[in-house]
Each structure stands twice: as structure tokens, then as C-alpha cells.
Amino acid sequence: MSFNIGLSALNAAQQEINVTGNNIANAGTNGFKSSKAVFGDVYAASVLGGGGTQQGSGVTLQGIQQSFNQGNISFTENTLDLAINGEGFFILSGESGTAYTRAGAFGTDRFGYVVTNTGERLQGFAPSESGQATGGGPLTDLRVTTGELQPRATTLVESEINLDAAAMPSAVIGSTYISNGGNSSQPRLNGAMISPDSDPSDQLNPYTATSLIVRTPSGETQQLDIAAGASANAVAQQFAGVEGVAAVGTTVGYISNLQDGADADGQMRFAINGRDIVVDLTATNPLQDLANKINALLNNLQATVDGTRVRVTHSTGADIRINAGGNPSGALSFEGSTRDATTGAFSPVGVPTVVNLSANDIMTMGGFVEFTLDENVSLRTTDEDLEGNPVDPSDAFTIFGDISAEDALTGTAFESNQFDPRNPETYYRSTAISIYDSVGTQHSLAMYFVKERPDDTGDTNLWSVYFQIDGRNIGYDPNSSTGDPVLARFDLRFDDTGRFDPNQQFIEITNWYPVDQSGRRIGAGPVPGNANVSDQTTNSNFRIDLSSMTAFGGDFSVQSNNQDGFSKGQLTGLEVNTRGLVSARFSNGQSQVLGEVALANFANASGLANLGGTKFAETSESGAASVSGAGTAGLGAIQSGALEDSNVDLPTELVQLIISQRNYQAAAQIISATDDATQTIINL
């Protein structure tokens, strides 16, 4: 019996040494969990034996228990080195079935699967079809995409922008009026002078006196008397101080038929607006010589050859006056002008007036005035001047022509500052965002915001937005026979609190096709708008959502500009977050969810079976695995670029090894003592 007791003690000490030695041997093994031997005493079974007389029969190994305490975490430079900080096991799938481990030294195989050094594949949850994490579902092999990320065309643009509710409308409403229909006065030859005592060169043009009443934007009225013979420049000066009116005078006439009568040197002499002109009639082109002389001598007169005439323009509307000047000679013809209402081009009108310079003729011609009237400004005639003298409004010889008709001075309505993306004064603010076509080419979508004038209801918070892509129009006109893109304009409405009116529809861009800088198609979609498609929402290139916009008081601000397209990209790196979400980073700035690492836990982790290689297998003692994502269901977080160290406490194990060695020596003494006693008995 004593031999058996000693032998069991030797076996127990040896097993303890083995367990301790295994711990020490794996002190540097990542994810290793230390063990300890658990022993129990042995007694012979006796039905009638009393407890006071039972002798022990030795010791037996009851089990080897593993400690699943957390090991230290050491950081590495490998993204796929994973450590679990807390409860849980990585799930592996291999040829021998499913295994579990705390050792997270992973890499990829030639197919891109995340594997251990021995080839088992790490298990996780696949992303949804839209590329979002699911946090559950069937387990699958995690795989890393190593190729290019295919481009995706923009389908949705979302902007969150504030427009200043106090901004002034970009457009200016008004009207224009051109006196006398844009015609000059008829040239006056040797007519009335400014005063009886004035120089003969101070001849008046033939315009007669008139009076006008101006209604200003504030509703006040102001009367102006226009004197007889007043030049267009003088009339414009009278209106200079009138609120809501801008006036510019212009005078255009034509010189032709330069007559003989030159002096012995072949030169013709006369004066125009007080400056002597000498024309060389022997020159190859006397008309061009005349135009050159006028341009050189008079700042406000511009001359250009127009066929067989020289067109002379006074840019400020002073009268054009021709007289003999010093040493006059020869003769010429002078004609007035008319202005085309559509094109604004000038042409000669009337019978040419012959000016005999040798006879000291004096010719005077007046111009016309172009008025720009602000909104609510109007001109009308009056029956008498400021001194109470009667005025005939039907006098066709005033600078305004016949102004007796009811609509003669109402002018032509206009809206200035029509939107022009090249002119920042025609819109409030602009912003731009990059979008992508179907082949991943980047384009610039520009948005221009315009504050509109109040509508008939008096709403002062009306806006419009214009869109261009790469500086080109993208609007759809259902009435167009060609289907070519037009300017894209959409209304924006806000309620009394400055928030976007939710009743407005999303903006659909339906007539854009990608082109390069020279305007050539680059072989990319989406398909442009089709004039034969009645429901354009089914033919949309992409949608613009501005429902987060506001029109609060304050500066223009862009909180966000987002879109869902991108160009192609090369894989530049991987990321694994604390929830185990594996994402690929690409050179185009995009990231793609590849999967989510799954973790398993057990009701009794100590009941797991060791498979070697720091892997465990599920047993009936451990219970079935509970699978979930990291950070859920009591599972720990995942640390990327790190490995969990062995939880072996080396000093403790070395001390235990000494104790086990002493126990072994003591067990050997049991056998030695028993041997001595047995030898004594044999000797007797």
C-alpha cells in the first residue's frame, strides 16, 4: 500500500511539473491561457468502515484547469493583428471544423481571406447589399478586397445652406425711354442763335421748348422745363438731380459730299464744334483723312467712315455744329440719324443739308436722350411751364417728339441684372460640389442663388437657384425641338420662420450628359433627358435635395454639401474598429465595409477542449457558443494592430516549479522508507 501511495505522489508531482513547465514554455505564446493541476486524495471504499480508521490511498489528478484571465495587450504594426479586450473568442473555420482562439495574429491568403498562420479562416458577419454593417446574421469567411473600387455615378446631392433673409433682390425693375425715337433733330442751317448778341457760331438746334413732370419712386412729382434749342447733353444734365432717373445724351450725324473749292494746296477748311479742320482732298481717301482729323482734335467726338459718309458721334449729346471757321473753303453735306429700335444701329435719315463753307454757312444738329427710369418712375407732359405759359404737348419738334399720345413716355419695361453666372452682381451667392459620372470622371456642380423680388402676395422671402455643370447648362425644355440643354432654374420657397417649404418637390436634373473641356462627349452616362419622356422623374440623371436649406437672418453659410458618387480607387489600407468592423480605404477617399468580426462566448469557458495551437473546441462541459458582435452581449472590444500576450505569470510559475520539485523529492522518500521497512521484514 505504501508503495502505491508513494507512486501516486510521484505521479502527481510529475504531472504538476508538466503543467507548470507547459505554462513556462508558453509564456511568450500570444493568446495562451495558463493552466493549473487540481489534485484530490484517494481513500479505499469500505461499506462498514468508520471514518476514524480510514487510511488514505494516495493522490490522484482530478483535472487541469485553465485560467482565462485577460493577458496584457502588446501593440504591433499589422492592422490584422487583433486583440480582444474583455470576454470572447475569435471564431475559426478550417478543415477540422470550427475552433475558437484568443490569438489574433491574422493575415490574408492568396484569395484575400483573413486567415491564421495555419490556414483557418476568421469568421464574421457579411455587410448588407448597400454596404452597411449588419451586426449579425449567418457566419461567413471574412475576405479583404484587394482590387480597385469601381466608380459610382452621383444619384443624389444634398445641401444644407442658409440664405440671408435680409438680402436685397438681385434684379432691378425699371423702364427705358429714348427721346424722339432715337432720331436726331433735323440739321438747322443758318437758324436762330442762342441770343441776339451771341457769336454766329452759337446757333441753336431746332428743338422747341417743352415741360415734363417726373413721378419719383417716393411718389413725389417734379416739373422740368426744357428750353428751346436745348442740346441732348443739356437735357441730360437737367435730369442729373432727379431721383430715380439716369439720362445720357448722344448725337449722331453724317458728313458726306466733300465739294470742290479747295485752296491751291488742295485743302478744304472748316470748323466742327469750334475746332478747325483741314482736309486734304488730294489724299487717297479724303473721308478717312477727315475721320482721323476729327478723332485727333476733339475728345468727345468720334468719327468713322461709313461707306460714302463719315459718321460723327458726340458721346455726351452736345450739338454737332459745323461752320466756316478760319479761311473757309469748299462745301459739304450733312445728314441727321435714326436709331434702329431693335439693334440700336444708326443710319442716315432725311435729305442731306448742304453747308457752303465759302458762304460762311452755319449748321447745327441736336441729338437724343436715353433715360433709364427706376421702378415706379414715370414721365408725363404738362399743359404749361413753371411760369404758367401754355405748352403744346403735341409739338413734334421738341427733343421728345410728339408726346401727346397716352403711352408716349411710358417707356419700355426691363429687368436688369438678369442672371449671368459670369457676373456676381446678378446673383446673391454661389457654391459648388464635385459630382461623378458613370465612369468616375469628376465634374463640378455649381449652384447660384438669386433673391427674387416680392410676388403679387407681397412675399419677400422668395429665392431661385440656378445650376450648371462644368460651366454648361443642364436644364430641360419640353418645348425644345432639339432637346439641347437650357439654363436650369428652380424656385425656392420658405415659410415665415425661414424654413424650407416641405411642399416643394425634389429637384431632378434630367438633361445632362458628361463632356470634356472642349464639349465632346466622353462616353459616360447617365443618359441625357429625352424630350419624348413625359414623366421626367423616370428619366432623371440625379436628384438634388435642398430640403435642409433655411432662409434665416444672417450671413450665407454652407453647413454641408454631400453627394453619393465617387471615382475609381485603389486599396490603400484597412481599418478595424473596436466593434470589429473591417473597412477598406481607397485612394478616392472612400471606404467600404468588408465585414464584421464575430466573437463567441461560453457559459463555462473552462470546459473547452484544447486543440493545440492556442485553439479550443466546444464541448458539452463548455456549453454551446453564443455568437455576437464585439462590444455586445457582454463581449469585449477589439483592438486592431495589437496582440494579447500569454497570461502566464512567470515568477509564480518558477516558484511553483520549485514546490513541485520538492514534492517529487518527498514522494520519492515515501518509496525509500517503505523499501527500508520491507527489507527489514524480509531480513527477519
Phi, psi and omega in degrees: 000316182296324176300318180295320178297315179297321180294320178295324178293319177298315180298318181296316179296320179295318179295322178294321177297319180298314180297314180296319179297322178295322176298314182295321181295330182255022180298336179254012181271121180297133177077003180288142178244126184292158181234164172218145179276138179243121184250159175220149179283162184236131176232143178288138181285134179218128183288320185254356184290142178273156180295334183284346184244006183282136176252143178288153180249010177123208185227151178223153178278115180275332179172168175241115184261136177261145177261121179260029175298152181295132172271164176297153179253124178250137185269143180234185179252010181257119182302325183275005167281118186238138177234143178261121177259090184130204183281156172123164179225145168290147180254128182241146176234126180217191182296331182269006178110205183267137177225166183229146183207158171255355180275115188253033178278095183247160174211196178237147175268187185290346177263000179090002179285145177279119188226163171276179179294338180259008171096357177287143183266135178289137183260149179197193180253134179285150177287167177286172180297332179275002177086019180259152177292142181257332180073011180178191181106186180297146177286145179214161177289126177286135183225139181261127176284127183248356182265201180279151171271121183294145181292158177226130180288148177292129176242342183214132173241129179235128182231138174241107189224145173250131175254140183287115182297336182272003181296147178277149177302142181286327185274149175240125181262139178190200178211162177237148177219133178246121183296147176054028178065017182084009179268149171282169172287162173291138179302134179257124181254119176053048182264204183293150179255166184302319176210158182301331183265001185283166177295143180303336179288347180270052180283140178280151169285170188276006180296140177265169182288152175204168178228143180230152172245130180252127173262117186275168179301333180280356179095355179281159178242150180218131182259136177236132175261125179260119184288157176296140178074010179293136178284163176300325178296317180295321178296316178300323179294323179298327181274359185298327182262011182269128181296132174081010181231131171239129184232135179227127180266149177214141177229128182229128176218171185232128175258134179209179174052057174296114189272162174295168183125014180290161178285187184298335179273004180076026182250145179247133186236136172197178180238142174231120184051043173085358179248129181290136180239134175241119182250130179272103182287348178272357181291160179301320180226089182300326179297317178294324177297320178296314180299318180297319181295318180297314181296329182280332189259334186237126185290320186266000177254131176240134183235142177212145180284127180234088183068242180263014182230164170249115178278127181243127183236128172260114191290343180252000175090013174293156177298149171263121185234128179240129177215181188296316184072200180278136178049059184290155176202150174080192181209161178211168176249146180226137181233149172282185185226159172229151185245129178290125185294334183271310185266339184079006181281148180259152175209155180291153183215148176086182180273129180302138176266124181274126179252111181271102184291327180294333180266012180061037175294150175234127180238131179230136179224135178264164182254209180227167181238133175256118182258139169245116185254128175295171178302139179070015174256136180216159175245143173210163182271166174228159184276348180211156180274186184296336180269004177087006179283140181293143179234134179267106182291347181268009181291112182284355184259011172280168179297341179266358183074204179281107185250021180279340180294152187299320184256019187295324185247019180284336177079181180250122182293147177214163171232110182277172182059040171302142187305129176218112183300341179275351183239103182299343180286347182265003175212164186282301179209168177218159174212165183218154178217145179280134175233171187226143176270188188288344177256008175087010177284137183276139176226162181250118175265116180258138177242129180242125184254131183237127174279122183269161177286157180302145179273191183296336180276354182087006179295122184258005182245052180255136181225162170225158179229137178245146181234142169219151174241122182054035178076014183239150180291149182222013182280159181246128177245109183295343181267000182283136178278340181262338183077007181295146179299145176239178180296127182269114181229138180220145179279148174234129180236145180229150180277187184293343178264004179085009180264153184298133178292114185290349181281352180283146181279159171296153179272125180252121175270116192238003186221049179240130169230138186291137176225164176272189185296334180269003177089010180272140177300140183250019175074025181242150172269191002290169180293136179292167180300146183246121182297342181271355180267117183283321181266096187290343179294340177271359184235026187278135171291309175200167185249145176242123181251111179248020186292346178268003179289155177225161174230065178271162172292134183137175185291158172297133181211142177250105179285321181200147173223108185234150174210162190255012179260166176197161177275175177292154182216151175263146178295125179246345180175172178239155174224140173230117182270182185293340177272002179083013180283119181264120182233144176260135175259139182238162185294343179271010178086359180272160172229149183228128178287124180262338182160182182224126181296131177264143176240152179238150175223161185228147177298324179225088182297333180293343179275000179292149178266134177284130176254356186085161182067030183055035178244151182231158177237149178289141176226174176293333179289324183281334187086167181288150181288137172258116188255133178200182178275159178299142179081003178237160176053037178079005180278155182282176177268159181257133177251115179279150181070033182208156177229145176277128178284166172299145178268017178290128174266098190300315178302319179297319181294323179294319176296318179297325179296321178296317180297317180297323178296317178297319179299321179296317180296320180295320178297323178295327178294328177299313181294319180297317180294319179296322179296317179298317180295320180295320180295324179296317180296319181295321181295331178290000000 
